[in-house]
Amino acid sequence: CDKAICRSADLPRHVRTHYKDNEAFMHACPFPNCAYKALQKSNLKTHIRTHTGELSHRCPQCPFATKDQASL
């Protein structure tokens, strides 16, 4: 494919998206009635916080807290 991967460590994960049966690599949400699945376990952990309400990432300079580190 034409996707450019910046970090060599990310290439194997991207290649898995092209597998015919990538379902074997998916991490499924354990919560009832939730169909969320992700190739990356870290994405599943972030998703699970939508169910639990956990705000595990906090700004060191103000009271802001979030479920997703990328939102800091």
C-alpha positions as CSV (number, residue, x, y, z in Angstrom):
1,C,0.0,0.0,0.0
2,D,1.0,3.6,-0.2
3,K,1.0,4.4,3.6
4,A,4.2,5.9,4.9
5,I,5.2,4.6,8.3
6,C,7.6,6.9,10.2
7,R,8.7,4.5,12.9
8,S,9.9,1.1,12.0
9,A,8.3,-0.3,15.2
10,D,4.8,0.6,13.8
11,L,5.3,-1.3,10.5
12,P,4.3,-4.8,11.8
13,R,1.1,-3.4,13.3
14,H,0.2,-1.7,10.1
15,V,0.9,-4.8,8.1
16,R,-1.6,-6.7,10.2
17,T,-4.4,-4.5,9.0
18,H,-3.9,-6.0,5.5
19,Y,-4.2,-9.7,6.7
20,K,-7.3,-11.4,5.4
21,D,-8.2,-12.8,8.8
22,N,-7.0,-10.0,11.0
23,E,-9.8,-10.9,13.4
24,A,-7.3,-13.2,15.1
25,F,-5.2,-10.2,16.1
26,M,-8.2,-8.1,17.4
27,H,-8.6,-7.2,21.0
28,A,-12.3,-7.2,21.9
29,C,-14.0,-5.1,24.5
30,P,-15.1,-7.3,27.5
31,F,-18.1,-5.2,28.4
32,P,-21.5,-6.7,27.5
33,N,-23.2,-5.5,24.4
34,C,-20.1,-3.6,23.2
35,A,-18.8,-4.6,19.8
36,Y,-15.6,-2.5,19.9
37,K,-12.5,-4.2,18.7
38,A,-9.0,-2.9,18.1
39,L,-5.7,-4.1,16.7
40,Q,-3.8,-2.3,19.4
41,K,-4.3,-3.3,23.0
42,S,-3.5,0.3,24.1
43,N,-6.5,1.5,22.0
44,L,-8.7,-1.1,23.8
45,K,-7.5,0.1,27.2
46,T,-8.4,3.7,26.3
47,H,-11.8,2.5,25.0
48,I,-12.5,0.6,28.3
49,R,-12.2,3.9,30.1
50,T,-15.3,5.1,28.3
51,H,-17.2,2.4,30.2
52,T,-15.5,2.9,33.6
53,G,-15.2,6.7,33.5
54,E,-11.6,6.4,34.7
55,L,-9.6,9.6,34.2
56,S,-6.1,8.2,34.5
57,H,-4.2,11.0,32.7
58,R,-3.9,14.3,34.6
59,C,-2.3,17.6,33.6
60,P,0.6,18.5,35.9
61,Q,-0.2,22.2,35.8
62,C,-4.0,22.3,36.3
63,P,-6.9,20.1,37.5
64,F,-7.7,18.8,34.0
65,A,-8.0,15.0,33.7
66,T,-8.8,12.8,30.7
67,K,-9.3,9.2,29.7
68,D,-7.0,9.6,26.7
69,Q,-3.3,10.7,27.1
70,A,-3.5,12.2,23.6
71,S,-6.0,14.8,24.9
72,L,-3.5,16.4,27.3
